[in-house]
Amino acid sequence: MKIQEQFFKPKHYCLLLTFLLSFGIYAQETSENSINFTKSDKELEWGPCPEFMPDGCNVAVLHGNPAEKNADIFFKIPAYAEIPAHTHTSPERMILISGKLEVTYEGEQTKTLKEGSYAYGPANKAHSAKCGDAPCVLFIAFEDPVDAIAVKQD
C-alpha cells in the first residue's frame, strides 16, 4: 500500500505533466505542414516519364522524394495513349483523378478505372494500360522508391 501512495504523490504528477508538455511542444515544432494539390495547380512541376512511356506522358511529385520510401505522384498521359507493359519494385496504390483507364495485370482480366476508382498494384507484377478518349491523371502512392521497368515483349 505504501508503494501506491508514494507513486501518486503530487510531485510525480508535476514531473509527468512537465514531460508531456515538453514532448507536446517538441512534436509541434518538428511536424510537417499539410499540403493540397489538384491536377491543374500551377505550383506542380511536371517532368518527363521514362523513355519507354508514350509521348506526352508526365509525372509530378506531390510529396516525398521519389528516390526514397513513401513518395506520392501524379501520372498524366494523353487521351488514347497506351502504356506498355512494365513493373515497379514497389507496390502502388492508385486513384484515377480524371479520364478512363483500362489496366491489365499479367494473368488477370482487364479492369476499367473511372474517375475516383481505387486500384492496388503488387510489386514486380507486369501491367499495361490504355487511356480512353480524354487525358488520364492518376494519383499513385509508392511504398518504396519510384521506378518503372519496361517488360520486354516476345
BELJOUR-V197601 format. One line per field, one symbol per residue. ss: DSSP state (H for helix, E for strand, C for the rest). A space follows every 10 residues. Layout:
ss=???
This chain:
ss=CHHHHHHCCH HHHHHHHHHH HHHHHHHHHH CCCCCCCCCC CCCCCEEECC CCCCCCCEEE EEECCCCCCC EEEEEEECCC CEEEEEECCC CEEEEEEECE EEEEECCCCC EEEECCCEEE ECCCCCEEEE ECCCCEEEEE EECCCCCCEE CCCC
